[in-house]
Structures are given as structure tokens and as C-alpha cells.
Amino acid sequence: MRDLILDLDTGVDDSIALAYAALSPEVNLLGVTGTFGNVTTDAGARNALAVLEMMGRTDVPVFEGAYHSLDTESFSPHDVSIRIHGSNGTGNVEFPAAKRPVEKESAVDFLIRMMRSNENLTIVTTGPSTNLASVLLKAPDLSSWKGKVVIMGGALTVRGNVSHFAEANISQDSEAAKMVFESGLDVTMIGLDVTMRSRLRRSDADEWRSTGTKAGKDFAAMLEHYIDNTIGGDDTYVHDPSAVICAIHPEYFRLLDLPMTVELYGPDRGRTIGDELRILEKEPKTRAAVDVDSSRVEAELRIIADYFRSI
């Protein structure tokens, strides 16, 4: 069983990733830390609490983290995020409000505490890397931490989705992502190179709805909104769940060892790329996924339908 913390900007695909992690018998989910991105940090934390309650996992604590990037003083969701994830982050579907609040401890302090006590931990971040970068700024000794980080973000072999080069999560806080990639932490990048190869389909939404449960119906409506506002047609990408699945089953992915960095200046700001200053490193701590067995990733998500049928 893998000890996980999920660092989420809880929109639609984050909600599906969280549901998967909360239900998987292979995951010991120790907590959820919230950040900005698809929605504001407080809205994302409320969504995470609601999803956990829907999955019967009220034992998992939720913490609020960064409210904006390292180089800004405020944040508002971008128009494209509102279109894709809805104004509330869950495809404009109103999930039942959770009966418990977020924790009083900050996400950064929780992460520091857990990293200091557990080197078998994996942190999966599916939003901007600001919380992890803030950990490194507050506790720089943790750059030698022996645990693992899996980031949903970036694009190495394909174009970005907010610019020719940049992917959304990296673009939201490029300075933070650069700091994490260059920190010495063990980091796996699950970028658009692989997340666009796996799909969730309208047939998945139909199956969730056919269970007759409120959770199944709500998740189905949320997924349909996401499909309509991403690719359209019959399917959509499996962005954030791919990162969680890689944390448990890296064998589903082909990983390229590469010392990674992030460009900060010019038209390629936000680009994730090999660092030419460290290119001769014999055993780089960072790697990027360049291929995936999509059928196995998609099969992992069957656990969600199975749960909806069981409640």
C-alpha cells in the first residue's frame, strides 16, 4: 500500500483523481492539501471535502495552502478554467456540502510535518507547484527528502495547452515549478505527453448515472460538462487521475530520466525542458513520462463505477 498526499486545485479531473485515490485499496491517503488553479484555494478545499464525503472517506483531512503564485499577491480563476471546470470547479454541479471544515493547520506545515516523519511518502500534485515550493523555502533541508513527488503538469514532446509551450499547471506558477524540478527532490512529470493518450468517455458517465445513486448522477453530470468543454464529442483527457495512477503503478508509463527545468523568460515561459546546465548528470532525480499503456490507466478508473454500484 502506498502512502499518498494529494495536492489539488480541486476541479473536475482533480475530483475524479481524488475519488480514485480515496477508493483504491492500494492507497493509504494521508491527506489533501489545497491550492489555487482551477478554482480559488478555499473553493477547491470545499470541493475536496465534498468528494471525500461522497466516497465515504471523512477520515481524510483537508488543508488549505497557497492562495496565489510565488510572484503575485492575488488570484482569480481564468476564464478558460471557469468554462472547463464550471464556476464552482465541479462542472456547475452542486455537490452536497461536507459536514466538516478544513483543518486549522496550514498545508505547508502539514507537508513539512509529514515529509519529516515519512520518507516512504509520495506527494501527487495536480495543480501549481506552489505548496511544494513553499515547503522548500520554509524548510530547505527537505530538498534531501527521500520520498517521491509526482506532478501532473508540463509538456515535453507535445505543445502546451495555454501557449505553444506551456501547460496550465506549470504556467500558473512557473517559478515554483522550476524550484521543485531543480530542488534535488525525486520528481516524476506526468505531462500532456501521456495524459492526452488516456480517455474518459460519455459511456463512463452513462454507467455512473445508471447506478441510480446521487453520487453517481452528480459525477456523471460533472464529467459530461468537462467533455463538452474540453474535446467535445464522446471523450476527454485523463489529466490528473493519470498522475495518481502513476504514483501507484509507474510500470504503466514509459519514463525518460532527464534533469528538468522550466523556462521563465520570453515566449517559451512555462516550458518544461531538459536543463542543459545539468544534462551530463548520470542519475538525474527528475524524469518525464513519454508513453503510457492507456488501457491499463482507463481500467484503473473502473473502481469508481464499482463504488457507485455498491452504495
Helices and strands as residue ranges (DSSP letters): E 2-8, H 12-23, E 27-34, H 41-54, E 62-64, H 79-85, H 107-117, E 121-125, H 130-138, G 140-144, E 148-152, H 168-172, H 174-181, E 186-190, H 192-195, E 199-201, H 202-210, H 214-229, E 235-237, H 240-248, G 250-252, E 253-257, E 260-262, G 266-268, E 272-274, E 286-292, H 294-300, H 302-310
